[in-house]
Each structure stands twice: as C-alpha cells, then as structure tokens.
Amino acid sequence: MRRNRLRRLGSLAVGAVAAATLVGGCASSGSGSGSGSGSGPLVIGASVSLTGDFSDSGKAVQRGYQLWADTVNAQGGVLGRKVQLKIVNDASSPTQVVTNYQNLINKDHVDLTFGPFSTLLTIPASQVAHRYSYAFLAPAGGGPKVFQQNLDNFFFVQPAPTTQSGDVFANYVLSLPADQRPKTAAYAELDDPFSAPIAESIRQKFEAAGITTVYKQVYPSETADLSPVMAALVATKPDVIVGGTQSEDAYAQVKALVQLKYNPKMMYLSNGANSPLEFPDKVGAGNTEGIFSSADWFPGSTAAGSDDFTAAYTKKYGGTAQQIDDSSAEAYAVGQLIEAVAAKSHKVDNATIIKELHSGSWPTLLGDLSWSANGAPTGSFNLVQWQGGKLLPVYPSSIAQATPIAAKPAWGG
C-alpha cells in the first residue's frame, strides 16, 4: 500500500498517455540485450523519484533497493555476481522516466531494470522495458491502466492490484455477526485513479450485503477545505465512514470529524492512515485509535525474510520497525524475487525471469506472490488498525497481532 500517494494523479493522467505514446515513437525494437549473463557485476538500473511529487515515496523505494543490494552483496551476490545499482532521478516526470529507461538500456546496457514509483511513471516505463524485452518488476504503480496494457514482462510486486486493497476491510466487516455489522455507510472519495475505486469496491460489497449508503461524495484533487464535505456526511449520521483517500485529504477528513465532534462506529481510510509516522503527527496521536487501513507488510511479519529485512533496515537507516515505510519493503521484495529466480534456475537473465515468475508462487517478505498473465498479483492485502498508538495487523486471523476493535473509541484530542 502507498503511504504518500500522489494527490494529482487524476489531473496528470493525460501526461501518462502522452509519455506512453512517446515510448512508441522514440524506442526501437530490441531483444533484451541485458542478459544478466557473465562474471562481472550484475548491473541493475532503476528510475526513482528523488525530487518532485513522489519524492518521499521515491526515496523510500531507493532505500529498499539499496538495502537489498547491500544484503545480497554481503552474502556473495547473485550467482556469485555482486549487484551494482544504477539509480537515476526522474523528478516525478513521465517524460523523464522514459528517457531514463531508454538510457539505462541503450547507453548503460544494464542487465536488469527495476520499476519506479506510481502508475503515472510505471505505465510509460514498463512499455520501454517491454520494447527491449526486459523483465520489469515494479514495487509501486498498480493502477488499472498498468494491467490493461497486457505486458508479459510486467510484474507488480504487491499482493494485489492497488484498487483492491480495501476489499479486506469489507471482508472483515461482512465476517461479523449480522447484529454487529454497521447498518449505514458514508463515502468520501478523492477523485483519482486509486482512491475512488478502492472506496467504490467497498461500497459495492456493502450494498450487496444490505448496508445502506446514506452519503457519497467524490471531491476534486485540488479541494483545499473538506469541512463542507464532512459536514454534509455527518448530517447523515453513518455507522461507518469509508474514505477513499491519499494523504493530505485523509488527515483533513479526521480533523474535520474531530471538529464536528462526530465519532463513527467504524472508519476506514485507504491511504494516509497507513503511515506510521505521518498519520499520528498530522491528526494527533489521540485521534488515531481504532481507525482501519490496509497494508502489505508490517513489523513482526513471519513472511520470508521479513525479520532479516527489519533488522537490516533499522541498522542501516535507524529508527524503529514501526517507522519503516511499506514502499521500502516492496522495493526489497523486488530484489528477493530476482534472488529466488536465480536460485531456482541458476540463471539471471530477462527471458528466464519473465518465464519463471509466470510459473508458480514466490516467497517474499510481502508473502507468497503470483501473477496473472498481465502482471496483476493474485493475492490480497492485510487489514491494519491503530491500537495503543501502533498500526497493527488485525485481519485475517492468520496474520493478526491483535483482535480488531469493532467499535471505534472516541476521539482522543
């Protein structure tokens, strides 16, 4: 799940289309010259947003890539070859990301490519990689349009497409006895390709189960004041509030509800609430309790390599396990998959990676991953909830570290 998601994806969608067109016009066909064979360093290229709208998450992705490279190199490398990362800044620009991957492949002749952050950049970048027959593993950018390309070289390294991340909340609510379920629901949704679809998927499941929609509002990405939206929502007195949010708007929703002194029985925020650092800082630590969100990694996970990742991350970057951004874990998992393919096939070339990843299930610190033909993962996210000042996994029971609090506590100020 994304922590600092783009707030302007909707307004920039045209840019993604333009960038994708640029790929077709500028890139010539190739055959994946980065074979990954040989005895020298295994050179892996990635374009990452170190500046611009995606810089916070982009830097988290960079940390994950670098941590994996450091870890695998300390163990002797991949098939005896030390990993050499070549990370370049795309400034959060779909035009620059195209240039970056064309240069990485054609000028730098990297052996492999890893993906950038956000769908806006992943769409054109994956097309460049496809043109040259490079495997393209992306830790972010799981919007519907990515999978609609039907690229056989693309693999989204998360448990499920991003827009399905809220389904775990719906499944939890519908698993409750009928007399404990909310009777009414309200939806406040940011107008972008991630946030609104997440909330809409929940709404459809709730309505099919008899939970009445009493309010729904999709607000533009440039909305600065959400007070009128939340006031209208509160007037309907919903049992559960579902926020199709990114980051700033998630904080604004909570602040407005606190000011309005309305405490719903349940509240789910698709993004923003899953940031262990920013959310309590922005809304007040006492106002986080009981709020649900979704995540694909969490401290204490028993998934493959999670403990080693946590220890290595805190040693290298400092802080605590609770402060690790999911984006770093997702980027680290990209490297884990390359290691796994190499260990199984004794090869580390693009054709082998593409073939092998389309077969079977692969263990990572995000859990076991597998993909459909278009690169869409076939698993599901985890439900997390703020309890006692921590963001804890609570559902499904197989990963739960705490029992879900079904009735949200009052705002704590």
Backbone torsions as a table, in degrees:
resi	resn	phi	psi	omega
1	MET	NA	154.7	-174.9
2	ARG	-94.7	141.8	-178.6
3	ARG	-93.1	-51.5	-179.3
4	ASN	-114.1	71.1	-172.6
5	ARG	-70.3	152.5	178.2
6	LEU	-61.2	132.6	179.6
7	ARG	-94.4	-3.2	-177.0
8	ARG	-122.2	22.7	-177.4
9	LEU	-58.3	-40.9	-178.0
10	GLY	-60.8	-45.2	-177.3
11	SER	-73.4	-17.1	-177.5
12	LEU	-104.2	5.0	-176.8
13	ALA	-58.8	-35.0	178.8
14	VAL	-61.4	-34.0	179.5
15	GLY	-63.3	-35.6	179.3
16	ALA	-65.6	-41.1	179.2
17	VAL	-63.8	-42.8	179.4
18	ALA	-62.7	-40.5	-179.9
19	ALA	-66.7	-38.7	178.9
20	ALA	-63.7	-38.1	176.7
21	THR	-64.1	-37.3	179.4
22	LEU	-61.0	-35.2	178.7
23	VAL	-59.7	-48.2	-177.9
24	GLY	-63.5	-32.5	-177.1
25	GLY	-83.1	-27.9	-172.3
26	CYS	-103.2	-26.9	-173.7
27	ALA	-93.9	135.1	175.7
28	SER	-97.6	161.9	-174.9
29	SER	-69.0	152.5	-179.9
30	GLY	-149.6	-177.1	-175.4
31	SER	-129.4	25.3	177.7
32	GLY	72.6	61.7	-176.7
33	SER	-62.7	-23.1	176.2
34	GLY	-78.6	87.9	-174.0
35	SER	-82.5	-20.5	-177.3
36	GLY	77.7	4.0	-179.9
37	SER	-89.4	164.5	177.4
38	GLY	114.4	-178.8	-176.1
39	SER	-112.8	-5.0	179.4
40	GLY	-80.4	-168.8	178.9
41	PRO	-60.7	149.6	172.9
42	LEU	-90.1	104.1	-173.5
43	VAL	-90.7	122.5	-178.1
44	ILE	-120.0	125.2	-179.0
45	GLY	-103.3	143.5	177.1
46	ALA	-149.9	138.9	172.6
47	SER	-99.3	124.1	-174.7
48	VAL	-131.1	143.8	-179.8
49	SER	-80.1	97.4	177.5
50	LEU	-94.3	-12.7	173.1
51	THR	-138.6	167.8	178.1
52	GLY	89.7	-167.1	-173.0
53	ASP	-58.1	-31.8	-174.6
54	PHE	-100.4	13.0	-168.4
55	SER	-63.3	-36.9	180.0
56	ASP	-61.0	-51.8	179.6
57	SER	-71.5	-33.9	177.8
58	GLY	-60.3	-41.6	178.2
59	LYS	-67.6	-33.0	175.7
60	ALA	-65.8	-39.6	175.8
61	VAL	-62.6	-44.5	178.4
62	GLN	-58.4	-42.5	179.2
63	ARG	-61.4	-40.6	179.4
64	GLY	-65.1	-44.7	178.1
65	TYR	-60.7	-46.5	-176.4
66	GLN	-66.8	-38.4	179.7
67	LEU	-63.9	-41.8	177.7
68	TRP	-62.7	-45.2	180.0
69	ALA	-60.0	-44.3	178.7
70	ASP	-61.5	-42.5	-177.2
71	THR	-66.4	-47.4	-177.4
72	VAL	-70.7	-32.9	177.9
73	ASN	-68.2	-34.5	177.0
74	ALA	-65.6	-20.3	179.4
75	GLN	-99.4	8.1	177.4
76	GLY	105.4	-0.5	177.8
77	GLY	91.8	-169.9	178.1
78	VAL	-98.9	114.7	-175.1
79	LEU	52.8	39.1	177.5
80	GLY	82.0	1.9	-179.6
81	ARG	-105.3	126.0	177.8
82	LYS	-68.6	137.7	179.1
83	VAL	-80.4	131.5	175.3
84	GLN	-120.6	113.5	-179.5
85	LEU	-87.2	136.9	171.0
86	LYS	-121.2	97.2	-176.6
87	ILE	-105.3	126.5	-179.7
88	VAL	-121.4	151.1	-175.8
89	ASN	-86.9	127.5	176.4
90	ASP	-100.3	0.8	177.9
91	ALA	54.9	26.1	-179.7
92	SER	63.0	27.4	-176.0
93	SER	-110.0	126.1	177.4
94	PRO	-65.6	-27.6	176.3
95	THR	-71.6	-44.3	-178.6
96	GLN	-68.0	-33.1	-178.4
97	VAL	-66.4	-33.8	176.6
98	VAL	-64.2	-49.0	178.6
99	THR	-58.0	-42.7	-177.5
100	ASN	-61.1	-46.9	-178.0
101	TYR	-72.4	-33.1	174.5
102	GLN	-62.4	-41.1	179.5
103	ASN	-70.4	-41.2	179.4
104	LEU	-59.5	-39.4	-177.2
105	ILE	-81.4	-47.5	-171.3
106	ASN	-89.2	-29.8	-178.5
107	LYS	-101.9	-44.4	-178.4
108	ASP	-88.0	-17.1	178.3
109	HIS	52.2	47.5	177.7
110	VAL	-63.1	154.3	-179.9
111	ASP	-76.9	-40.4	-177.6
112	LEU	-137.5	162.3	174.6
113	THR	-127.9	139.9	171.6
114	PHE	-110.1	157.9	-172.0
115	GLY	-84.8	167.9	178.1
116	PRO	-90.1	-162.6	176.3
117	PHE	-108.4	138.0	173.4
118	SER	88.4	146.3	176.9
119	THR	-61.2	-37.2	-178.9
120	LEU	-53.8	-36.7	-178.9
121	LEU	-95.9	-31.0	-176.3
122	THR	-68.2	-35.1	180.0
123	ILE	-59.0	-58.8	-179.7
124	PRO	-67.1	-34.5	-179.0
125	ALA	-65.2	-42.5	-179.2
126	SER	-65.6	-29.8	177.5
127	GLN	-69.8	-37.3	175.7
128	VAL	-62.3	-47.9	-179.8
129	ALA	-60.8	-39.8	179.3
130	HIS	-64.8	-40.1	-179.8
131	ARG	-57.9	-32.7	-177.4
132	TYR	-106.3	14.7	175.3
133	SER	61.7	35.1	175.2
134	TYR	-93.4	137.1	168.8
135	ALA	-63.0	144.2	-177.5
136	PHE	-134.9	100.6	178.6
137	LEU	-98.8	121.2	-174.6
138	ALA	-119.1	126.0	179.0
139	PRO	-80.1	-9.4	-179.2
140	ALA	-148.7	166.0	179.3
141	GLY	95.8	52.4	-176.4
142	GLY	-104.1	33.7	177.1
143	GLY	-72.2	159.5	-176.1
144	PRO	-55.2	-37.1	-176.6
145	LYS	-65.8	-24.3	177.0
146	VAL	-64.4	-46.4	-177.0
147	PHE	-75.9	-25.7	178.6
148	GLN	-66.8	-14.3	177.0
149	GLN	-71.5	-23.2	-179.5
150	ASN	56.2	48.5	178.8
151	LEU	-90.2	127.1	-177.5
152	ASP	-77.2	-12.0	-178.8
153	ASN	-92.4	-5.5	-172.7
154	PHE	-96.2	136.1	177.3
155	PHE	-137.9	118.6	178.7
156	PHE	-86.8	115.6	-171.6
157	VAL	-91.9	69.7	168.6
158	GLN	-147.0	167.9	-175.0
159	PRO	-67.1	-28.1	-176.7
160	ALA	-155.9	164.1	173.1
161	PRO	-55.9	144.6	-173.3
162	THR	-55.7	-39.9	-175.6
163	THR	-69.5	-8.0	176.5
164	GLN	-97.4	4.5	-172.9
165	SER	-65.7	-26.2	-179.6
166	GLY	-81.8	-10.1	-177.1
167	ASP	-60.4	-30.2	-179.0
168	VAL	-66.3	-31.9	175.8
169	PHE	-68.1	-45.1	177.9
170	ALA	-59.9	-42.1	-179.1
171	ASN	-63.9	-39.0	178.5
172	TYR	-64.0	-49.8	-177.8
173	VAL	-59.2	-42.3	-177.5
174	LEU	-76.0	-10.5	175.1
175	SER	-82.5	-12.7	-179.6
176	LEU	-73.7	152.8	173.2
177	PRO	-56.0	148.5	-173.8
178	ALA	-54.8	-36.7	-177.2
179	ASP	-76.2	-7.9	178.4
180	GLN	-104.6	-5.4	-179.3
181	ARG	-79.2	152.3	172.6
182	PRO	-66.0	148.2	179.0
183	LYS	-94.8	-28.7	-177.8
184	THR	-131.4	153.4	-178.2
185	ALA	-141.9	148.2	176.3
186	ALA	-127.5	147.1	-173.6
187	TYR	-129.4	123.5	174.0
188	ALA	-119.0	115.9	-167.1
189	GLU	-126.6	130.6	173.2
190	LEU	-73.2	136.8	-178.2
191	ASP	-82.1	81.1	171.4
192	ASP	-148.4	169.0	-171.3
193	PRO	-67.9	-10.9	178.9
194	PHE	-102.7	-54.6	-167.8
195	SER	-64.0	-54.7	-176.9
196	ALA	-60.3	-45.3	179.6
197	PRO	-60.8	-33.4	178.4
198	ILE	-63.2	-48.1	179.7
199	ALA	-65.7	-38.3	-178.7
200	GLU	-65.9	-36.0	177.5
201	SER	-63.8	-40.9	176.9
202	ILE	-64.1	-44.7	-178.7
203	ARG	-58.1	-44.0	-178.8
204	GLN	-62.7	-41.2	178.5
205	LYS	-67.4	-41.0	179.8
206	PHE	-65.2	-46.9	-178.4
207	GLU	-62.6	-38.4	178.8
208	ALA	-64.0	-25.4	-179.9
209	ALA	-94.2	1.9	175.9
210	GLY	96.4	8.2	176.0
211	ILE	-84.2	117.7	-171.3
212	THR	-77.7	132.4	174.0
213	THR	-82.9	119.0	-179.9
214	VAL	-105.5	-10.7	179.7
215	TYR	-162.9	140.1	173.2
216	LYS	-149.7	129.2	178.1
217	GLN	-143.0	126.8	172.2
218	VAL	-102.1	120.2	-176.4
219	TYR	-108.9	145.5	-178.8
220	PRO	-62.1	154.3	-177.8
221	SER	-64.5	-24.5	-178.4
222	GLU	-87.7	4.6	-179.4
223	THR	-62.4	119.5	-177.5
224	ALA	-91.0	-31.2	-175.9
225	ASP	-122.2	112.4	-179.9
226	LEU	-93.2	4.1	-177.9
227	SER	-56.5	-46.0	179.7
228	PRO	-62.2	-39.4	179.5
229	VAL	-62.5	-47.6	-176.7
230	MET	-72.0	-30.6	176.7
231	ALA	-65.5	-42.5	177.6
232	ALA	-65.5	-37.5	178.0
233	LEU	-63.9	-47.1	-178.4
234	VAL	-61.1	-32.8	-179.4
235	ALA	-60.7	-23.0	179.5
236	THR	-87.9	-6.8	177.7
237	LYS	50.1	57.2	-178.6
238	PRO	-73.7	149.8	174.3
239	ASP	-71.3	-41.7	-177.7
240	VAL	-126.6	138.1	175.6
241	ILE	-112.1	127.8	176.7
242	VAL	-113.1	117.4	178.1
243	GLY	-103.4	115.8	171.8
244	GLY	-85.1	88.1	-165.9
245	THR	-121.9	167.0	168.1
246	GLN	-109.3	-97.3	-179.1
247	SER	-125.9	-70.1	-175.5
248	GLU	-59.8	-37.6	-179.4
249	ASP	-71.0	-29.0	175.1
250	ALA	-64.7	-44.7	178.0
251	TYR	-62.0	-40.8	-178.3
252	ALA	-65.0	-37.8	178.5
253	GLN	-61.4	-46.5	-179.1
254	VAL	-64.6	-45.6	-179.4
255	LYS	-59.9	-39.9	179.6
256	ALA	-65.8	-42.1	179.4
257	LEU	-64.3	-37.9	177.5
258	VAL	-63.4	-44.2	179.3
259	GLN	-64.2	-36.1	-179.5
260	LEU	-81.1	-6.2	179.4
261	LYS	57.9	39.4	177.4
262	TYR	-114.9	122.1	-179.4
263	ASN	-115.9	106.3	-179.7
264	PRO	-72.0	163.0	177.2
265	LYS	-67.7	-32.2	177.5
266	MET	-143.1	151.2	174.7
267	MET	-146.5	133.1	177.6
268	TYR	-126.3	131.6	175.5
269	LEU	-122.9	126.0	-172.5
270	SER	-66.5	-39.3	176.8
271	ASN	-141.8	167.2	-176.1
272	GLY	93.2	-52.3	179.1
273	ALA	-73.7	-14.9	179.6
274	ASN	-93.9	17.8	173.8
275	SER	-98.8	113.0	-175.5
276	PRO	-68.5	-19.6	-179.8
277	LEU	-99.9	-51.5	-170.0
278	GLU	-74.5	-38.5	-173.7
279	PHE	-61.1	-53.8	179.1
280	PRO	-64.4	-30.0	178.8
281	ASP	-68.8	-37.6	-174.8
282	LYS	-82.9	-34.0	-175.2
283	VAL	-108.8	-8.2	-175.9
284	GLY	96.5	129.2	-175.7
285	ALA	-56.9	-33.8	-178.9
286	GLY	-74.0	-10.3	-178.0
287	ASN	-103.0	9.7	179.3
288	THR	-93.1	-23.5	-168.9
289	GLU	-55.7	126.9	174.3
290	GLY	87.9	-7.9	-178.5
291	ILE	-77.2	135.3	-179.5
292	PHE	-95.9	153.2	169.4
293	SER	-154.9	-168.7	-178.6
294	SER	-126.4	153.3	179.4
295	ALA	-155.0	159.7	176.3
296	ASP	-112.2	-12.7	175.7
297	TRP	-140.8	151.3	178.9
298	PHE	-155.1	149.9	177.2
299	PRO	-58.9	138.5	-179.2
300	GLY	89.5	0.1	177.4
301	SER	-60.5	143.5	178.7
302	THR	-96.0	8.2	179.5
303	ALA	-66.3	162.1	-172.3
304	ALA	-57.5	119.3	174.4
305	GLY	81.9	3.0	-175.2
306	SER	-66.5	-43.6	-179.8
307	ASP	-62.9	-43.0	179.2
308	ASP	-63.6	-41.1	178.1
309	PHE	-60.9	-47.1	-178.1
310	THR	-60.7	-46.8	-179.3
311	ALA	-63.7	-42.9	-178.8
312	ALA	-67.8	-38.2	-178.7
313	TYR	-65.0	-49.8	-177.2
314	THR	-67.3	-30.1	176.6
315	LYS	-68.9	-41.6	-175.8
316	LYS	-80.2	-41.9	-171.3
317	TYR	-109.7	-10.3	-179.4
318	GLY	82.5	-172.5	-179.7
319	GLY	78.6	-164.4	-179.5
320	THR	-118.4	167.7	179.6
321	ALA	-60.0	-35.5	-179.3
322	GLN	-66.1	-15.9	-177.3
323	GLN	-96.9	3.2	-178.6
324	ILE	-77.8	129.9	179.0
325	ASP	-77.7	137.3	177.0
326	ASP	-53.7	-34.4	-177.4
327	SER	-59.8	-34.1	177.6
328	SER	-68.8	-40.4	178.5
329	ALA	-64.9	-40.4	180.0
330	GLU	-65.3	-40.8	178.1
331	ALA	-65.8	-40.2	177.6
332	TYR	-61.2	-39.1	-179.6
333	ALA	-63.8	-31.3	175.7
334	VAL	-56.8	-47.1	178.5
335	GLY	-64.8	-38.3	177.9
336	GLN	-56.6	-39.2	-179.0
337	LEU	-65.9	-38.6	177.2
338	ILE	-62.9	-43.5	177.4
339	GLU	-59.4	-44.2	-176.2
340	ALA	-65.0	-42.6	178.4
341	VAL	-63.1	-43.8	-179.8
342	ALA	-62.7	-40.9	-179.4
343	ALA	-65.8	-35.4	-178.0
344	LYS	-78.8	-45.2	-171.9
345	SER	-97.1	-14.6	-174.2
346	HIS	61.8	26.3	176.1
347	LYS	-136.9	159.0	177.1
348	VAL	-144.6	52.6	177.4
349	ASP	-111.0	164.4	-173.5
350	ASN	-61.9	-44.9	-178.3
351	ALA	-62.0	-40.7	179.6
352	THR	-66.6	-42.8	-179.9
353	ILE	-60.9	-46.3	-179.9
354	ILE	-61.2	-46.6	-178.6
355	LYS	-63.9	-47.6	-174.9
356	GLU	-67.6	-41.7	-177.2
357	LEU	-68.1	-20.4	176.0
358	HIS	-83.6	6.8	-178.4
359	SER	-128.0	122.0	173.6
360	GLY	79.2	-167.5	-177.9
361	SER	-118.1	144.8	-171.2
362	TRP	-126.3	125.5	-177.5
363	PRO	-75.6	134.5	175.4
364	THR	-144.4	173.8	176.9
365	LEU	-69.9	-8.1	173.3
366	LEU	-91.8	1.0	-173.8
367	GLY	106.4	-176.9	178.3
368	ASP	-77.9	127.2	-176.3
369	LEU	-113.3	143.3	171.7
370	SER	-147.6	161.7	-170.9
371	TRP	-134.9	151.1	168.8
372	SER	-76.0	175.3	-175.9
373	ALA	-61.0	-26.9	-177.9
374	ASN	-94.0	10.0	177.5
375	GLY	89.8	3.2	178.5
376	ALA	-79.9	125.7	178.5
377	PRO	-68.9	154.5	-169.9
378	THR	-110.6	12.4	-178.5
379	GLY	-98.7	-148.6	-178.8
380	SER	-148.5	161.4	179.3
381	PHE	-86.0	173.9	176.5
382	ASN	-106.6	149.4	175.9
383	LEU	-92.0	128.6	177.8
384	VAL	-119.7	155.8	-177.5
385	GLN	-145.9	143.8	176.0
386	TRP	-76.9	118.4	177.1
387	GLN	-138.9	124.7	177.4
388	GLY	60.1	32.8	179.0
389	GLY	80.9	6.9	178.9
390	LYS	-124.2	152.0	176.6
391	LEU	-95.3	107.2	-171.2
392	LEU	-115.7	142.5	172.9
393	PRO	-71.9	131.1	-176.0
394	VAL	-126.7	-11.5	-178.1
395	TYR	-161.4	138.6	4.9
396	PRO	-74.2	170.6	-173.6
397	SER	-62.3	-24.8	-177.6
398	SER	-65.2	-22.0	-179.0
399	ILE	-118.9	-1.6	-171.9
400	ALA	-65.4	135.1	172.9
401	GLN	-106.0	-4.1	178.6
402	ALA	-157.4	159.1	175.9
403	THR	-81.6	133.2	-179.7
404	PRO	-58.9	140.6	172.8
405	ILE	-89.6	105.6	-174.6
406	ALA	-72.0	-35.6	179.5
407	ALA	-101.8	115.0	-175.6
408	LYS	-64.4	130.8	175.8
409	PRO	-64.6	162.0	178.8
410	ALA	-66.1	156.6	177.0
411	TRP	-58.7	140.2	-175.3
412	GLY	-101.0	-3.7	178.9
413	GLY	79.2	NA	NA
